[in-house]
Amino acid sequence: MRLSKYFLPVLKENPKEAQILSHRLMLRAGMIQQSSAGIYSWLPLGLKVLSKIEKIVREEQDKAGALEIKMPTIQPAEIWKESGRYNDYGLEMLRIKDRHDRAMLYGPTNEEQVTDICRAHVKSYRALPLNLYHIQWKFRDEVRPRFGVMRGREFLMKDAYSFDFDEKTARAAYNKMFVSYLKTFARMGLTAIPMEADTGPIGGDMSHEFIILADTGESGVYFHKDWLKTDLVTDIDYSADLEPIINKFTKIYARTDEKHDPINCPIEKKDLIEGRGVEVGHIFYFGTKYSKSMGASVSGPDGKPIDLHMGSYGIGVSRLVGGIIEASHDNKGIIWPEEVSPFDVAIINLKSGNQMVDDLSEKLYQLGLSNKHDCLFDDSNYSAGEKLATMDLIGIPWQLVIGPKGLKRNIIELKNRKSGRVTEITPEQAMKFVSSQGSLSLPQPDEFKGQ
């Protein structure tokens, strides 16, 4: 993408309304624009990141055996009255009436809607286990929306719902989602701590929050020092018995109270690490809470009806964008993990109009595109300082900086945004860099010997 053709409304100053770092950087980087309190338009750069996160979430849900559907944003009030939550949910639920005076609502969650689907079509235990998920916009009318996409009124969520015929198989489904979440966040380059949590209005007796470590996070977390050494998450096989694996993980974090202080802590003080983090996922097992009230049962092996055991599993897809920024930034701007970055590499022409610089920049851009790298080519007429500041602000992992002074020495600068390391390479080495297959990586000093 050529920057001259792209819509990237960056801001030089911090917006006064932004209270936390991720909100400031998302506004400054031209990722979002506020429409009304707690509701945002996603601009091209922000939408690219959001879509990449959504893709990872979807792929990991599919691998765990969940099946994707799409449920409506507007739900009938009658199914919520069946479950008993219509009046209990409170003012966060946006209640409306259609032109026929039928009570409707903008869905804050989908336990009732998915239970209605299941009870209409699943009649026998032989159809189980079943896990249905979708990625959909939700609305909760927060009394005081703040912190940008971290606590907005409208947000994109992945919510999955498992159906089983007894507690044992339901807990196995819960364990599978537990592992899926660890894999999902690991793919995004995040350290996620699963914390035992209260179930709140969802209900049930087992629940975990997933908190990603961030120095500016809103929550205090306490965990065993060995957690930071665990790198076995991606190798866990779903066909294995997950119960002992889950037990291993849950022994290396501390449960916290409402003030996020550790309680009943199983970890010795010398091994305990205190940190801060951002909640990005929450999973629940609530048994037959909804199936009993809504009549969702199946015939069991003996032909008798069995109330379905259920769990629900949420990931804040749009919240993750802010959470990743809180976890990965510096004083210059965002540092995107490569897996979710809006672009793979930035090609920066420091002197547009200089024929030698223009020609090489264009060649590198076309070469990168032909090798399926998503390149952002700064071909604008802004000053060199503005160009470099913008690329640091928006956080693309790799920067190729081409200027007339460097080319006189046959040199291009290759910068890694995360480490800040700048490597001087030749134009030929730069062409090899953008021609690489798969992920880009910093060339080693001896990689181009003989050229």
CORURFEN-V231358 format. One record per residue. N is the residue number from 1. RES is the residue in one letter. PSI is psi as a letter, one per 30 degrees, with the letter a starting at -180 (999 if undefined). Layout:
BEGIN
N:RES:PSI, N:RES:PSI
END
This chain:
BEGIN
1:M:k, 2:R:k, 3:L:e, 4:S:f, 5:K:g, 6:Y:l, 7:F:j, 8:L:i, 9:P:i, 10:V:l, 11:L:k, 12:K:e, 13:E:l, 14:N:k, 15:P:k, 16:K:f, 17:E:f, 18:A:j, 19:Q:f, 20:I:l, 21:L:e, 22:S:e, 23:H:e, 24:R:e, 25:L:e, 26:M:e, 27:L:e, 28:R:e, 29:A:g, 30:G:h, 31:M:e, 32:I:l, 33:Q:k, 34:Q:k, 35:S:e, 36:S:a, 37:A:j, 38:G:g, 39:I:k, 40:Y:k, 41:S:k, 42:W:j, 43:L:l, 44:P:e, 45:L:e, 46:G:e, 47:L:e, 48:K:e, 49:V:e, 50:L:e, 51:S:e, 52:K:e, 53:I:e, 54:E:e, 55:K:e, 56:I:e, 57:V:e, 58:R:e, 59:E:e, 60:E:e, 61:Q:e, 62:D:e, 63:K:e, 64:A:f, 65:G:g, 66:A:k, 67:L:k, 68:E:k, 69:I:a, 70:K:j, 71:M:l, 72:P:l, 73:T:e, 74:I:k, 75:Q:l, 76:P:k, 77:A:f, 78:E:e, 79:I:f, 80:W:e, 81:K:e, 82:E:e, 83:S:f, 84:G:g, 85:R:f, 86:Y:e, 87:N:f, 88:D:f, 89:Y:f, 90:G:a, 91:L:f, 92:E:f, 93:M:k, 94:L:j, 95:R:k, 96:I:l, 97:K:k, 98:D:a, 99:R:f, 100:H:g, 101:D:g, 102:R:k, 103:A:k, 104:M:l, 105:L:l, 106:Y:j, 107:G:k, 108:P:f, 109:T:l, 110:N:g, 111:E:e, 112:E:e, 113:Q:e, 114:V:e, 115:T:e, 116:D:e, 117:I:e, 118:C:e, 119:R:f, 120:A:f, 121:H:f, 122:V:j, 123:K:f, 124:S:k, 125:Y:f, 126:R:f, 127:A:f, 128:L:l, 129:P:l, 130:L:k, 131:N:j, 132:L:k, 133:Y:l, 134:H:l, 135:I:j, 136:Q:l, 137:W:k, 138:K:l, 139:F:k, 140:R:k, 141:D:i, 142:E:k, 143:V:e, 144:R:i, 145:P:k, 146:R:l, 147:F:g, 148:G:b, 149:V:f, 150:M:e, 151:R:i, 152:G:l, 153:R:e, 154:E:k, 155:F:l, 156:L:k, 157:M:k, 158:K:j, 159:D:k, 160:A:l, 161:Y:k, 162:S:k, 163:F:k, 164:D:l, 165:F:f, 166:D:l, 167:E:e, 168:K:e, 169:T:e, 170:A:e, 171:R:f, 172:A:e, 173:A:e, 174:Y:e, 175:N:e, 176:K:e, 177:M:e, 178:F:e, 179:V:e, 180:S:e, 181:Y:e, 182:L:e, 183:K:e, 184:T:e, 185:F:e, 186:A:e, 187:R:f, 188:M:g, 189:G:g, 190:L:k, 191:T:j, 192:A:k, 193:I:j, 194:P:k, 195:M:k, 196:E:k, 197:A:l, 198:D:l, 199:T:f, 200:G:b, 201:P:f, 202:I:e, 203:G:l, 204:G:a, 205:D:g, 206:M:k, 207:S:k, 208:H:k, 209:E:k, 210:F:j, 211:I:k, 212:I:k, 213:L:k, 214:A:k, 215:D:f, 216:T:g, 217:G:l, 218:E:f, 219:S:k, 220:G:k, 221:V:k, 222:Y:k, 223:F:l, 224:H:k, 225:K:f, 226:D:f, 227:W:e, 228:L:f, 229:K:f, 230:T:k, 231:D:g, 232:L:g, 233:V:e, 234:T:f, 235:D:f, 236:I:k, 237:D:k, 238:Y:f, 239:S:f, 240:A:l, 241:D:j, 242:L:f, 243:E:e, 244:P:f, 245:I:e, 246:I:e, 247:N:e, 248:K:e, 249:F:e, 250:T:f, 251:K:f, 252:I:g, 253:Y:l, 254:A:k, 255:R:k, 256:T:l, 257:D:a, 258:E:f, 259:K:g, 260:H:h, 261:D:k, 262:P:k, 263:I:k, 264:N:h, 265:C:k, 266:P:g, 267:I:k, 268:E:k, 269:K:e, 270:K:f, 271:D:g, 272:L:k, 273:I:k, 274:E:k, 275:G:a, 276:R:l, 277:G:l, 278:V:k, 279:E:k, 280:V:f, 281:G:l, 282:H:k, 283:I:k, 284:F:k, 285:Y:k, 286:F:g, 287:G:b, 288:T:g, 289:K:e, 290:Y:e, 291:S:e, 292:K:e, 293:S:f, 294:M:g, 295:G:h, 296:A:j, 297:S:l, 298:V:l, 299:S:k, 300:G:a, 301:P:f, 302:D:g, 303:G:f, 304:K:k, 305:P:k, 306:I:k, 307:D:k, 308:L:k, 309:H:k, 310:M:l, 311:G:l, 312:S:l, 313:Y:j, 314:G:k, 315:I:k, 316:G:j, 317:V:e, 318:S:e, 319:R:e, 320:L:e, 321:V:e, 322:G:e, 323:G:e, 324:I:e, 325:I:e, 326:E:e, 327:A:f, 328:S:j, 329:H:l, 330:D:a, 331:N:f, 332:K:f, 333:G:a, 334:I:k, 335:I:j, 336:W:k, 337:P:k, 338:E:e, 339:E:f, 340:V:g, 341:S:k, 342:P:f, 343:F:l, 344:D:e, 345:V:k, 346:A:k, 347:I:j, 348:I:j, 349:N:j, 350:L:f, 351:K:i, 352:S:k, 353:G:f, 354:N:j, 355:Q:e, 356:M:e, 357:V:e, 358:D:e, 359:D:e, 360:L:e, 361:S:e, 362:E:e, 363:K:e, 364:L:e, 365:Y:e, 366:Q:e, 367:L:e, 368:G:e, 369:L:e, 370:S:f, 371:N:g, 372:K:h, 373:H:k, 374:D:j, 375:C:k, 376:L:j, 377:F:j, 378:D:j, 379:D:g, 380:S:l, 381:N:g, 382:Y:l, 383:S:l, 384:A:e, 385:G:e, 386:E:e, 387:K:e, 388:L:e, 389:A:e, 390:T:e, 391:M:e, 392:D:e, 393:L:e, 394:I:f, 395:G:g, 396:I:k, 397:P:e, 398:W:k, 399:Q:k, 400:L:j, 401:V:j, 402:I:j, 403:G:l, 404:P:e, 405:K:e, 406:G:e, 407:L:f, 408:K:f, 409:R:g, 410:N:h, 411:I:k, 412:I:k, 413:E:k, 414:L:j, 415:K:k, 416:N:j, 417:R:e, 418:K:e, 419:S:f, 420:G:g, 421:R:k, 422:V:k, 423:T:k, 424:E:k, 425:I:l, 426:T:l, 427:P:e, 428:E:e, 429:Q:e, 430:A:e, 431:M:e, 432:K:e, 433:F:e, 434:V:f, 435:S:f, 436:S:k, 437:Q:k, 438:G:a, 439:S:k, 440:L:k, 441:S:l, 442:L:k, 443:P:k, 444:Q:l, 445:P:e, 446:D:g, 447:E:e, 448:F:g, 449:K:k, 450:G:f, 451:Q:999
END
